[in-house]
Amino acid sequence: MAQIFDRSSNSLTRLSLVLYGVILIGVGVTLNYLQRSPWVTRQGQRPDQPVPFSHKHHVQGLGLQCQYCHTSVEKSSYAGIPPTKTCINCHAQIWTNADLLAPVRHSWATNQSVVWTKVHDLPDFVYFNHSIHVNKGIGCSTCHGRIDEMPLTYQANTLQMEWCLNCHRNPAKNLRPTSEIYQMAWEGPSSLHPVWCTNQPTTPGTPTAQLVNCTTHDPDKEGPQIATLEEPLGPESPTFNDNRLWSSSGSGSVHAPVPVNPHYVKFTQQEELGKYLLVQYHIRPPRQLTSCDTCHR
C-alpha cells in the first residue's frame, strides 16, 4: 500500500501543536490583561458629568469637609450624593449666573435631581457597606485615592475582587486612627514621623474604634492629659490616678478634670500600627473577612 502522508507530516504536526499552544497562551494572557485594563475596570477614566465638579477646588481650595456633602458617610452603606440644596447653600450667593452651574439652578427650580454619572460603581451582586469601613479605620484615600487633588473625579483603583481581597487578607496595611480617616495625605507612621496610640476602657454603646486615641505629637513632651467624665466612676476605674478629685457629696461623681498619664504605645511602622488597631477595633480575622458571604449575600 502506498504511503499517504509524507515523512515531513510528523514535523508539521508537532509544529502545529506548538503553534496551537502558543496561540492559546497568547489568548489567555490577552484576556487576562484586558479584564484588568481601564477599558473594563474604568480605572482612571473621567466620565462626563452634567456639572464638572472639582473636588480639588472645593476640598483643597475652599477647605470643605467630606461630611458636608456626603452626610451619610459614617452611618449608611452609601456615602450619598449631596442634594441640590447643598449646592445652593453656597451658589445662591456666589457664581449665581455661571453657565457651568445652569443644571444646578434648573434642578433647584424644577425640584428634579441632577442626574450624575456614578464613578465608583460596584456590581449589583456585591454588598458593600461604606460606614463599616469608615468606622473601622479605612481612610477615604485608601479606596478613592487623592480625591482632594482631582479637578474631575475619576476611579483611582480597579475595584475588582482581587483588589478587595488583597486588603481583606491583610487589613493591617491600610488601617489608621479614626481621627485620620479624612486626612487625605496620611502615609502611616515612620521613624521620622511616629504615631502614639492609647486605648480607653470599653464603654457600652461606644464604637470600639472611637476608644482608641492616637497622636502624631510625643505625649511625654505635652505633659499629662486632662480627663473629664460625666458618669460616676469608682476607685477601681483605670481612667484616673490616685490624685482624682471627688465631689463633697461623696457620691463618687467627678468634681473637676483630673490630669492623668495614659499609657501610649509608639509606632514607627504601618504594619505594627495596623496589627495594634486590628485588636483594638475588634476586626474579624482574615479567614472570615475573605469568606464569600462577606460581600455576596
ChimeraX attribute file (.defattr): number of C-alpha atoms within 10 A of each C-alpha:
attribute: neighborCount
match mode: 1-to-1
recipient: residues
	/A:1	3
	/A:2	4
	/A:3	6
	/A:4	6
	/A:5	8
	/A:6	7
	/A:7	9
	/A:8	8
	/A:9	10
	/A:10	11
	/A:11	9
	/A:12	11
	/A:13	11
	/A:14	11
	/A:15	12
	/A:16	12
	/A:17	11
	/A:18	12
	/A:19	12
	/A:20	12
	/A:21	12
	/A:22	12
	/A:23	12
	/A:24	12
	/A:25	12
	/A:26	12
	/A:27	12
	/A:28	12
	/A:29	11
	/A:30	11
	/A:31	12
	/A:32	11
	/A:33	12
	/A:34	13
	/A:35	12
	/A:36	14
	/A:37	13
	/A:38	15
	/A:39	11
	/A:40	11
	/A:41	17
	/A:42	20
	/A:43	18
	/A:44	14
	/A:45	15
	/A:46	13
	/A:47	16
	/A:48	12
	/A:49	15
	/A:50	15
	/A:51	15
	/A:52	13
	/A:53	15
	/A:54	17
	/A:55	20
	/A:56	18
	/A:57	16
	/A:58	16
	/A:59	16
	/A:60	15
	/A:61	12
	/A:62	10
	/A:63	11
	/A:64	13
	/A:65	12
	/A:66	16
	/A:67	14
	/A:68	11
	/A:69	16
	/A:70	16
	/A:71	15
	/A:72	17
	/A:73	22
	/A:74	17
	/A:75	14
	/A:76	13
	/A:77	15
	/A:78	15
	/A:79	18
	/A:80	14
	/A:81	15
	/A:82	16
	/A:83	16
	/A:84	18
	/A:85	14
	/A:86	13
	/A:87	15
	/A:88	15
	/A:89	10
	/A:90	11
	/A:91	16
	/A:92	12
	/A:93	8
	/A:94	10
	/A:95	11
	/A:96	13
	/A:97	11
	/A:98	10
	/A:99	11
	/A:100	13
	/A:101	18
	/A:102	14
	/A:103	16
	/A:104	22
	/A:105	21
	/A:106	14
	/A:107	17
	/A:108	17
	/A:109	9
	/A:110	9
	/A:111	11
	/A:112	12
	/A:113	14
	/A:114	19
	/A:115	11
	/A:116	12
	/A:117	12
	/A:118	11
	/A:119	17
	/A:120	16
	/A:121	11
	/A:122	12
	/A:123	9
	/A:124	8
	/A:125	9
	/A:126	13
	/A:127	14
	/A:128	16
	/A:129	16
	/A:130	18
	/A:131	17
	/A:132	15
	/A:133	16
	/A:134	19
	/A:135	20
	/A:136	23
	/A:137	24
	/A:138	23
	/A:139	24
	/A:140	20
	/A:141	17
	/A:142	16
	/A:143	18
	/A:144	17
	/A:145	17
	/A:146	16
	/A:147	21
	/A:148	23
	/A:149	17
	/A:150	16
	/A:151	14
	/A:152	17
	/A:153	23
	/A:154	19
	/A:155	21
	/A:156	19
	/A:157	17
	/A:158	19
	/A:159	18
	/A:160	13
	/A:161	10
	/A:162	10
	/A:163	12
	/A:164	14
	/A:165	15
	/A:166	12
	/A:167	17
	/A:168	19
	/A:169	15
	/A:170	17
	/A:171	22
	/A:172	21
	/A:173	17
	/A:174	19
	/A:175	28
	/A:176	24
	/A:177	24
	/A:178	20
	/A:179	15
	/A:180	18
	/A:181	19
	/A:182	16
	/A:183	14
	/A:184	17
	/A:185	11
	/A:186	14
	/A:187	11
	/A:188	21
	/A:189	20
	/A:190	12
	/A:191	9
	/A:192	7
	/A:193	13
	/A:194	18
	/A:195	23
	/A:196	19
	/A:197	20
	/A:198	16
	/A:199	18
	/A:200	15
	/A:201	11
	/A:202	12
	/A:203	10
	/A:204	7
	/A:205	6
	/A:206	9
	/A:207	14
	/A:208	21
	/A:209	22
	/A:210	19
	/A:211	17
	/A:212	19
	/A:213	15
	/A:214	20
	/A:215	16
	/A:216	13
	/A:217	12
	/A:218	13
	/A:219	18
	/A:220	11
	/A:221	7
	/A:222	8
	/A:223	11
	/A:224	13
	/A:225	14
	/A:226	12
	/A:227	15
	/A:228	14
	/A:229	14
	/A:230	9
	/A:231	9
	/A:232	12
	/A:233	16
	/A:234	12
	/A:235	11
	/A:236	8
	/A:237	10
	/A:238	12
	/A:239	18
	/A:240	22
	/A:241	15
	/A:242	8
	/A:243	9
	/A:244	15
	/A:245	15
	/A:246	15
	/A:247	11
	/A:248	9
	/A:249	8
	/A:250	7
	/A:251	12
	/A:252	15
	/A:253	17
	/A:254	19
	/A:255	17
	/A:256	15
	/A:257	14
	/A:258	19
	/A:259	17
	/A:260	18
	/A:261	15
	/A:262	18
	/A:263	13
	/A:264	17
	/A:265	13
	/A:266	19
	/A:267	21
	/A:268	16
	/A:269	16
	/A:270	20
	/A:271	18
	/A:272	15
	/A:273	25
	/A:274	22
	/A:275	16
	/A:276	17
	/A:277	24
	/A:278	21
	/A:279	12
	/A:280	18
	/A:281	20
	/A:282	12
	/A:283	16
	/A:284	13
	/A:285	14
	/A:286	14
	/A:287	9
	/A:288	13
	/A:289	18
	/A:290	17
	/A:291	12
	/A:292	9
	/A:293	11
	/A:294	12
	/A:295	15
	/A:296	11
	/A:297	8
